[in-house]
Structures are given as C-alpha cells and as structure tokens.
Amino acid sequence: METKISRVLSYFILLSTFLLLTGCQTGGVREETDPLEGLNRPIYGFNDGLDKHILQPIAKGYVAITPKPVRKGVTNFFSNLAYLNVILNDVLQGKFAQGLDDTARFVINSTVGIGGIFDPAGHGTLPRHDEDLGQTLGTWGVGEGAYLNLPLLGPSSTRDVPDIVTSTLLNPLTYFAAAIAAPITAVNVINTRANLLDASNFRDAAALDPYAFTREAYRQHRTSLIYDGNPPVEEFEDFFDDEESASLDEDVLIIE
Amino acid sequence: MTKLFGMKLIAVLLLMLNSSLNFANDTTPEKVVAKLHQSLLQSMKEGGSLNYQARYNNLEPVVLASFDFKTITRIVLGRHWKKLDNAQRSQFIDVFSKLSIATYTSQFKRFSRQSFEYLNDEMMTRGRVVLKTQFVTEDRLVSFNYILHSVEDKWLIINVITDGVSDLSLKKSDYATIMKTEGFDGLVKKLLEKVRKLGIKP
C-alpha cells in the first residue's frame, strides 16, 4: 500500500518539478503557442479514440439507465470526496473565510448529507467552490506554461500537473485497497464523462480542429476559474490598435 | 424580499440613467441582447413543432441584426484577413454568419423552462460594453457575457463569452490550424460542411 503511494508520489514529484521548471520560464504571460503540440496531438488522438469507442458509449448507456437524481447523488459523492483538496487550496490562496465555509460544508455533507450523496450545505448558505493547486499557482503568478495532453487524463498544463499529486493524496479513496478503490473510481470516471456529454456534443458540432478547440476551451476555462468566474475581458487590443492607427493616419492626413 | 425588490429597482433606475446618458440612439446593448435571447427562447419552444429549416429562417434576421459579423470575421481570421480579396471576405462573412445561425438553431431546440437573466453591464475601453447575463436551466447557471460596440449608432455584438470561454478566441484558435494546413478554400469548405451537418442532425 505504502509502496504504491510512494511510487505514485515520486513519479509525480519528478514530473511536476520538471514541468514547473519549464513552465516558470514562460512567466505570467499567456502563451499562444503550444510547444509540445507534436507530442500532444498523438496523445489527443489516442485519448479520443479510447473515448469514442469505449468511454463515451458506456457514459451514454449509463445516462440511459440511471435516473437523473441518482447521477446527481453520484456527482455529489465524488465532489465531496475530493473536497479536502479544495479546502487546502482555499487556505493556500489566502481565502480563509471560504476555507472555513468549505470545511463546514465538507463536515455537513459528509454527515447529514450521508457521505456526500446529498448536498444539504449547498441548499443552505454554503455553495460548492472550485479550487485546486493549478488555480493556486495561477493566483501566485505562475504562468500556465506549456499545454499538455496527458494519456487518459486529457487536457492539462505544466501549471496544473502538481495538482494531480495533492488531489490524489487528499482523496480518501487513495487509501483504500485497489479491490475497493478501482470499481469506485470506474464509476467516477463514467459519471464524470456522462456530465461532459453536452460539452463534447457541442465540441463535435462546432469544432473544425477538435484538438485546437479543446486546447483553447481548456485554457480559457482554467483562466476563468483562477479569477473565480470573473476573468478580465479580452480586449483584442492588437486588432483594435490596428484599426485605430489606421484611422489616426487618416486624421493626420486631414490635419496636414 | 423588499431588499431584493429595492435592489432590482435601483438596478432598473441605474439602467435608465445609463441609457439616457450614453445610449441616446434607440437601440441599447440590453435591447439587442434581449431580442436575441427572446428569439432563442422562441426557437427552443418551437423545437417540437417546427422543423430545423423553419427555426433557422426565424432566427436568421435576428442573428444577422445582432452581430457585427464584419468585425468578428476580421478578428477571427487575424493576420490572414489582409491577404484575402473582397470576394473572399464577403464569402467568409456569409459562411461564418450561416454557421452562427445554424449553431444557434441546432443548440437551442428544446425547452424545459430555461430562461435568460440580465445581470449588469459596464463600459469598457473604446466605447465597448460588456453585458452580463445568465442562462438559467433546471440544474445549473451558465453565464453568457456579451461584448458589444456601436457601429453607426447601432449596438452590435462582437463576442459572446460562455462560462468564461470566449467564442471569438475559440474560433480564432480552431480555424488557425485549418488556415495554415488547408488554406482559405479548405477552411470555407469545412465551415460549409459544418453548416450542412448541423442542418441534418436530428
């Protein structure tokens, strides 16, 4: 058991140190390029094949046979199980009041909410928050680094990889024997995929280049989360600067 | 309850003040977006009774009147725009607006008591306005933020940001690789194919 965790840990620490170092080089500026695209695209293709042929059909079947309230309960359960990581990152981001609220939320939902299946805290005044180590690093000024497509895990970035360590370590499921944890994790994967069916349908309907579409959507979604849903509005300054300088040129001509 | 009403009243008053100060013309950003939302709700309600083409035809004039497709397509194509001739530019504007209408028609087709709520609006640089709204469904809220600017006394939408994801940036990124690998004609071909597929999808 311990060896399993330490093996996972050392792998991720090695990976995240490397990735953080490469990520730090880009600073706080958002990178438009995708330096690892050559590696990412084949992995995207692999994940997508797996998804289209196995995971998506299973998720669709699951939606067909499972009533909505049950799926809601499953989603709540796994969201609650992962909540210690949210609390840690509340604190790391200096959101202490939110950290206290989230601790109360975790306690109430784990007990009154029967292991997190129900969300009595959310019906009261303790809404669910979405925080993770990637967002914490973002608020600390770490740039997103290189976009990554991880095998099986999907879109990520060098800034978001370290969260895999904390969220794994803080998830109680990690400490159960594989015989118990594996089938529960499988349910989580299927349920999570089911929750994403609308999003992937939209991607399939709209995207010309699904890889680029997913990359851009992921980056923007992450930025939005770092700003707690209120990211600075993109100004497309380059475009409007061009426009303005063009019209300024005209003004100058008139003045002359 | 009274507090909520009071806040709503203040919001309405502020809005009126805002409209009378800045938006002397008869369209306001809020009216433009409200009209679009109304037609989208209508399209959802008619999803069961009208076919795709009929709903497309109903949405077409509203979408064309709400968006500044000329500016949108220029931003989406970025530096490639300058290399296109006039015929190609108008072809792209035409295909792109068709895709927008088709996307709305195919996505807003089922009504289960969803609604749009206006939240607030604020001025940005260069006279642009960001208008924040949310789409309320049975189990969640989706934020729809609109960026509008005024062209010849008319307010037009140039970007929609859905749950923090900007449509302009998404398309810019999505089309860039196609433009690079297959060129303008390849891009137009793919967009037309999308429009066609959206129309035949059940």
Boltz contact constraints between the chains, C-beta under 6 A:
constraints:
  - contact:
      token1: [A, 207]
      token2: [B, 174]
      max_distance: 6.0
  - contact:
      token1: [A, 208]
      token2: [B, 174]
      max_distance: 6.0
  - contact:
      token1: [A, 208]
      token2: [B, 178]
      max_distance: 6.0
  - contact:
      token1: [A, 208]
      token2: [B, 190]
      max_distance: 6.0
  - contact:
      token1: [A, 209]
      token2: [B, 174]
      max_distance: 6.0
  - contact:
      token1: [A, 209]
      token2: [B, 177]
      max_distance: 6.0
  - contact:
      token1: [A, 209]
      token2: [B, 178]
      max_distance: 6.0
  - contact:
      token1: [A, 212]
      token2: [B, 173]
      max_distance: 6.0
  - contact:
      token1: [A, 212]
      token2: [B, 174]
      max_distance: 6.0
  - contact:
      token1: [A, 212]
      token2: [B, 177]
      max_distance: 6.0
  - contact:
      token1: [A, 213]
      token2: [B, 174]
      max_distance: 6.0
  - contact:
      token1: [A, 216]
      token2: [B, 169]
      max_distance: 6.0
  - contact:
      token1: [A, 216]
      token2: [B, 170]
      max_distance: 6.0
  - contact:
      token1: [A, 216]
      token2: [B, 173]
      max_distance: 6.0
  - contact:
      token1: [A, 217]
      token2: [B, 165]
      max_distance: 6.0
  - contact:
      token1: [A, 220]
      token2: [B, 164]
      max_distance: 6.0
  - contact:
      token1: [A, 220]
      token2: [B, 165]
      max_distance: 6.0
  - contact:
      token1: [A, 221]
      token2: [B, 164]
      max_distance: 6.0
  - contact:
      token1: [A, 221]
      token2: [B, 165]
      max_distance: 6.0
  - contact:
      token1: [A, 224]
      token2: [B, 164]
      max_distance: 6.0
  - contact:
      token1: [A, 231]
      token2: [B, 164]
      max_distance: 6.0
  - contact:
      token1: [A, 233]
      token2: [B, 130]
      max_distance: 6.0
  - contact:
      token1: [A, 234]
      token2: [B, 166]
      max_distance: 6.0
  - contact:
      token1: [A, 236]
      token2: [B, 75]
      max_distance: 6.0
  - contact:
      token1: [A, 239]
      token2: [B, 75]
      max_distance: 6.0
